[in-house]
Amino acid sequence: MITTEPSEIAVAPTVLLVLLLAGVALIFGLMRHEGSKTYHSDGQRTVRVVGAISACGLIITFLVVLNAWIEGPLAVDSVYECAALWLIMPPLWFWYEFFWIYDRRGKPGTIELFKHGQQVSIAIWAGVGLCLGGLATSDHFKAPKHAAPHCVVRHN
């Protein structure tokens, strides 16, 4: 484990916690607001389930990254894995939601509201992705540089 200053250890988890709370609040707010206005009841259920899964994923990501932050450079792979999932899964969901849920179960005349919800969701997704990328490439996760071993050459 790498030793760091106490203030350095507290910064990343605090930032992560603020982003986690904001993300979860936005996810649940969007599920409540957008789902009821843009979908019929069966579409609302699907969006709520996916929103709950997303909120749980955000919480799990927070815990994994917090553990990696404590463990140091040896655990950076878990941050990369979380970043990969967060960079791949949301665009797949946005595509699926539009073509398979909204297109079939959306209320007529709500496309602008739907697009607004998608834009807010994209902002959450981008924020999580950027935070994970920034953390993974931070100095905290770089292996410490060790001094080159001293070679002593003795002449006889």
Stockholm file with secondary structure:
# STOCKHOLM 1.0

chainA/1-156         MITTEPSEIAVAPTVLLVLLLAGVALIFGLMRHEGSKTYHSDGQRTVRVVGAISACGLIITFLVVLNAWIEGPLAVDSVYECAALWLIMPPLWFWYEFFWIYDRRGKPGTIELFKHGQQVSIAIWAGVGLCLGGLATSDHFKAPKHAAPHCVVRHN
#=GR chainA/1-156 SS CCCCCHHHHHHHHHHHHHHHHHHHHHHHHHHHHHHHHHBCHHHHHHHHHHHHHHHHHHHHHHHHHHHHHHHCGGGHHHHHHHHHHHHHHHHHHHHHIIIIIIHHHBCTTCHHHHHHHHHHHHHHHHHHHHHHHHHHTSGGGSCCCCCCCCCCCCCC
#=GC SS_cons         CCCCCHHHHHHHHHHHHHHHHHHHHHHHHHHHHHHHHHBCHHHHHHHHHHHHHHHHHHHHHHHHHHHHHHHCGGGHHHHHHHHHHHHHHHHHHHHHIIIIIIHHHBCTTCHHHHHHHHHHHHHHHHHHHHHHHHHHTSGGGSCCCCCCCCCCCCCC
//
